[in-house]
Each structure stands twice: as C-alpha cells, then as structure tokens.
Amino acid sequence: MTNADKSSGINTLVGFTLGDWLRLVRANRFALSWTYRDQWMLATVLSIRNSRLRSKEMKRFGSKIKSTVVRPPIFVVGHWRSGTTLLHSLLAVDDRFAYPNQFQVTFPHIFLSLDEIIKKRLVGAETEKRPMDNMEVGYDSPGEDEFALAVLSLSSPVLGWMFPRRAEFYDRYLTFREASEVEVDAWRQAFLFFLKKLSCCHEKRLVLKSPQHTARIRLLLEMFPDAHFIHISRHPYQVFRSTQKLYRTAVARIRVQTASDVHLDDAIIRRYRQMYEAYLAERDLIPPGHLHELHFEELEQDMLGQVREIYAQLSLDGFAAVEPKLRRYIEAMSGYQKNPHQPLPDELKQRLARAWQPMFDAFGYEA
C-alpha cells in the first residue's frame, strides 16, 4: 500500500478502474488542469492497480457477492453540514449495525481483497481532521456511500466536484428525475452491488449516510421498502455558511480541473432547494414508524437522549445494551470544538429566506 492510499480516502476519488476513469475523463473532454495534477495523476496510477485487483476480487468473491442478501438499511439523510456525520457516527457505535468505512467507500472495487491487509497495516494509524469541521477521521471511520456510488456508477453529483465545469450536468444525479431509465437502472445495480459487498463482510444491518439520498426517497423505497430513515436538519443559515466552507476546503481537494467559484452561492442555494423539494414531495411515501426527523441543535444539546429517541421511534431494539458504550463515546468527544462561522449579512439572509422559505417552514426554523 502506498502513502497515497493512506491519505486519499477522505480527500479524493481514486477508486476507479482504468476503463471507467478513461471514460470519465473522455466525457469531460480530457480537461484536466495542471494545477490539480497530483489528484488526476494519482487517480490514473491507482486505476491501473484497481483494475488488476478487481479482476482477482471478482474471481474470488463473485459468487458470494451474487448470493448475498442485503437487509433493509437504515438511511441517515439531510443536507451537507446538517450533522449527518455526527449522527452516523453515534449510530455506528452499536455493534449490531455495520457501516461502510472510509477505505471501503474510496476503493469499492477492491476492498474485500484488501480488507485484512489494510487492517493490519493501519492499526494505530493516525487520524486526520476534516478540513471543513475539524472532526477526526481515520480509514475505518464511517464513510459516505455516495463516493463508492460515484466510482461504481459514474452517476453522482460528487463527480461535479471533480469536474466543476460540468457540475450542473452531474447535478441531475441528485434526484435522478432527469436521468434516463438506463442510467437509473445502472445506478441501482451499482448500489446493490456495493451493499452486497458490504454485507459479505459484516452480515449485519447497514447504517448508511449520504446527503444525496435525501433527494432519492422514492428510489430507495423501491429498492428497500422496509428501510428506515433518519432525517436531520439544521438552521438553514448555518447550513449555508458551513457548506460554503465545505466547497472551499474538502471539495477543492477533489478537483481535477480549475473553475471559477464566482457562482458558488447560487449553486448552494439551487442544490439545497432541489434536494428539499424532492424530499418534501416524497417523505410521505415512507411507511409509518420508518421515519424519524430531528434537529441538529437538539442532537448537539443531548446526544444520548436523541439517540435513545431514535431507537424508540423506529422500534430499534437493544438501546439499553449499547447505552454504556455510547456514553463513553460521547464523553470522548467532549473536547471537540466546532469551527466558528462569520454571521451572514442581512441581504444574504433575506435572499435565503425567499429561496428556502418552504424549508424554513417544514423544519420549524425562523428566517
């Protein structure tokens, strides 16, 4: 394993096979910027390794993957910077659940083959802090399955983070409403393939977190009618300011081409509205007892109590057994300090209030 493997999992998309990587670059007219040569050169080199190991992995595990049954997942949803990572990490404390880790979402084609090797080599490895919020992240920390889906399906909004000049093209994969049936079916197959691979490892119920899934409730229910959903919201002003920092730090580290950030605020406003128009239109499709909604502000004030409420509302058994471990986990987080954000100017607040008023109303926030 190279040093790049150790650091790239939370910074970049480097899990493509060579064929998929070339298709992606060709679709973007080979517009790779020299400024970001480290990113695209790493992706290119590792794609050769990924292709070779994928062939070996499928020979070894292909039949097992095909026969594996995926239990109905628990989906943590909510806009970026709304507390989804914190909530995902709290739920992951329960050993009866499994989750995709950072290594698995970065290298979805080959993680079964390398799982034991990675564990041995990275035992005791240092964590690093996410640039947008200072949260400690290691190779085995819970990861977002969207990165795996981007690599496996080539149909994800995060590909617009890599290729920002075509970000609006990739944004259509947020809801898939404008995607073709062929694209939707390919995405479904890629998602199911990834979850089967995870289930091969764990044979437990999966807890998944991806902000993009907030806009895909109908699709997810078609695949998993008995799935549970936990939606977390945060005051839209805070979400906006924190999302700005996300794009200027973590997203910038994924880029392989230069692009102007002049219209960044417009893009954040548009994507937030697009995501929540879909969510509010589809959340009633979720069966009674399978959806719980909470505020980040409530979770921050009482993590233990809010997780207890989630277990109760979704009829998840066994909270008493996990409570001692959860208490210790929360106590270990006591020294964590959030990044401070500058207050929004009044003009921008008014703009957000106009654009996002239905979301302010739906989640009980005042503009």
N, C-alpha and C positions, 0 to 999 in steps of 0.2 A: 504494500500500500504506500502511495506517495504522500508527501506532506500536503499536497493539494487536496487529497482525499479528506484529510483531517479537518481542513478549514473551509472547504467549499460547500458543505452540506447546507449551511444556512445563508450562504452568500449568493449562490449562483445555480443555474440549471445546467448540470453537467452529466446527466444520466442517459442521454440519447444514445441510440445505436448509430453507427456511421450512416446507414441508409436514411434514417429519419432526420439526422442532423443535416445531411446534404439536401434533403427535400425541403426542410425548413429554411435553410439559407437560400436555396434556389427560389422559393416562393417570395422571399424578400429581396430578390434581385442581387444577391451577393453583397448587399450593402452593409459590410462590416467595417466599423471605424477603427483606425489605427489607435486612437485614444484608448479604446477598450480591448486592445489586442490580448491582454492577459486572459480576459474572460473567454473570448472566442477561440483562442489557441488552446486553452485548457479543455474547452468543450470538444474541440476537434480531436485532440490527442486521446482523451478519455473515451470518446465514441468508438474508437478502434478497439480499445480494451473491452468496452461494454458489449460490443457485437460478438467478440470472441467468447466471452464468458456467458453471454445469454444463450448461445447455442449449446454450451455444455450444461447450463442450468436446465434448459427445457428437456434435454435428453435424460437428465437425472430425475427431475421433478414433474415433468409434463403430465404424466398420467395421474399423479396425486393431486396436482392443481385442478385438473379437469373434474375429478370426482369429489372435490371438497365442497361442502355445503356452507354457505355463509348465513350465520344467524342474523336476525333483524338488527341493524346497528342502532346506536344512539348518536344522533347528529347534534353537535353544538354549532349553532348558527348565529349570525349577527354581523354587522358591518365591520370592516377592518377597524382596529383600535377601539373596539367597544368592550373589551375584556374577554374575548373568546379564548385567548391563550391561557389566561389565568384560570378560567372555568374548566377548560380542557385538562389542565394540569391537576386541578383539585379532584376531578373525577377519575383521573388516571391513577390516583393513589390506591383505589380499590383493586386489589389483585385479581378479582374475579373478572375484571374487564381487561381488554388489551387495546393497544393503540399503535398506529404507525409511528415509528421514531424518525428522527431527522435523517439518519442514514438510509432508511427504507424509502422515504419519500424522495430522496435525492437520486437513489440508484434502484428504481423499481424493477428493472430488468434482471438484476443480478444479486439481490440481497439474500436470497435463500442460500446461494453457494458461498457467500462471504460472511454470513451471519456469525458463525463461531469464530472465524478468523478475526473479524472486527472486534468482537467482544474481548478476545484475548489481547489484542494489540492496543485497545483503547481503554482497558481497565485503568482507572486512576487518571485518565487524560483530563487536562484542564478544560473547564467550560469557558465560553466566551460570552460577552454581553451583547445582546441585540442592540444595534445602533440607534433604534428608534425609541427604546424604552428601558434600556439597561437590565433587562431580565437575563438571568444566567441560562445559557443553552449549551447542552452537550450533544454528542452523537446519539444518545439514547433518550433524549428529551422528546416529548410528544411533538409530532410534526403535522403539517397541513397536507392532507392527501391531494390537494389541488396541484401541488408541484409534481407528484407522481403522475397525475392525470395529464398534465401538460406534456410530460415526456412520453407517455404511452399513447396518447390520442392525437397530439398536436392540435388540440382544440381547447384552448383555455385563455382567459383574459391575461394570465401572467406571461404569456408569450408576447403580449403587447408591452410588458415591462422590458423584455429583452430587445424587442424591435419597436421602439416607441413611435417611429414614423408611421407605423400601421396599427397603432393601438386601437383605433376605432374599429378596424376590421376584426381584431381579436375580441373586442368587447361584445360582439354578438354571441360569443360562447358563454356569457354570463347567464343569460336566461335560456338560450338556445331557441328562442321564439322565431328568430330569423335564420336559423340554420336549417339545412336540408335534412330530410329523414335519414339519408345515408350518413350524414355527419352525426346525427343524434344516435343512431344505432351503433356507430363505431365508438362513440364516447361511452355508451352503456357497456359495450363489450370490454372496453379498456378498464372501466371502473370495476366491473365484476371480476375481471382477471386479477386486478390488484388486490381486491378484497379476498379472493380465493387464496392468493399467495400469503396474505397476512394470516388468514385462518389456518393455513398449513402450519404456520409457525406456532400459533397460540392455542387454537381450538377453544377460544373464548369469545364472548360477545365483544364486538368492537365499538369503541367510543371514537368518533371521527369529528374533526374540526376543520371546516373550511368556510371562510366568509362567503365565497361564491355560491355555496349550496343554499344560502338564504334565498336566492332567486330561482331555485330549482325544486321547490317543494313537490310540484306535480310529478316531475321526472323521478324524483327519489321515491315517492309513494308508489309509482308504477313498478319500480324495481323491488321495493321493500314495503309492502302495505302495512306491516306490523312494526315498522320502525318508530322510535321515539325521537322527539325533537325538543331541544332546549334553546330558546332564543334569548340572547342578552342584548339589551340596549343601553346606550349611554347618551348623555345630553348631546344633541347634535353639534353645538358649538365646540365642545371638547373633542368630539369625533373629527370635526373638520380640521382643527388645528393639529391634532395628532396625526391625521392622515397626511397632511402637508409634510410633516417631518418624515413619515414613512417613505414617501416618494423621494425625498431629498437625501435619504440615507440608505436604507436597505434596498429599495428598488433601484437606486442608482448603481448599486454594486452588482446588479444582474444584467445591466445593459451591455449590448454588444455594438451599439451604434449611437452616434450623437443625435440629439434632438433638443429643440427649444422647450423650456419649461414655462414659456410665456402664458400658455393657456392651462396651466396646471389646475388653478382654482375652478375653472369651467369644467374640467374633466372630473374633478372630485364631486362637484355638485351634480353633474349629469349621471355619474355612476351610482351615487347614493340614491338618487331618485329612481333610476332604473331598477336597482336592486329592490327597493322597498315597494315600488308599485307592484312588482311581481309577488313579493312576499305577502303583502296585504290582500292581494287578489286570490292567493292560493292557500293561505294558512287555515282557512275553514275546511279544507279538504282533509286535514289531519283528524283522525278519529278522536272522539272524546277520551281524555285520560292519556293521550300520547303527546301532548304539547304542554310545555311549561315555559312561561315568559318571566323574566326578572330584569331588574335594573342593575347596571354595574355599580351604581352608588350604594345600593343595598348590599351587594356582594362584598364590596370593599369594607363596609362597616361591620359585617357579620358573616364571615365566610363559612364558618361551621354551621350556623343556623340556616343559611341559604342553601347549602348543600343538603342539609337534613330535609329541608322543604322540597327540594327537587326529588329526593328519594320517595317522599310521601306522596307528592302529587302524581308522579309517574308510576307508583306502585312498584318501586325497585326494592326488593328485599335486602336485608342484611346491613342496614346502616350502623346498627349497634356494634357489629363486628369490626367495621372499618373506622369507626369514630376515633379510637385511640391513635391510630396511625395518622389519621387526618389532622388531629390536634397537633401532633408532633411536626407534621409538615407545615402547618400554618405558623406554628411558633418559630420554625426555622426561617420563615420569610419575614420575620418581624423587623429586620433591619433594612428591608428594601425601601428605596426612595424613588418615587416616580420622577420623571423629567418634568420640570416646570415649563409651562407654555405661556407665551405672551397673550394678553386679552385681545379679543377680536375688536377691530374698530367698529363703531356703530353702523357705518354704511354697509360693511360686510355682514353684520348681524341681520340687518334688515333684508339684505339680499337672500340670506339663508332662510329667514323666516318666510319669505314669499315662496321660494322654490321648494321648501321642505315642510310647509305647513301641515299637510296630511300626516306626516311622520311625527311632528311635534304632538299633534292631537292623538294619534294612535297609541303613542307610548307615554303620554301623560307628562310631557315637558312643556315648560313655558318659554316662548321666544323672547 
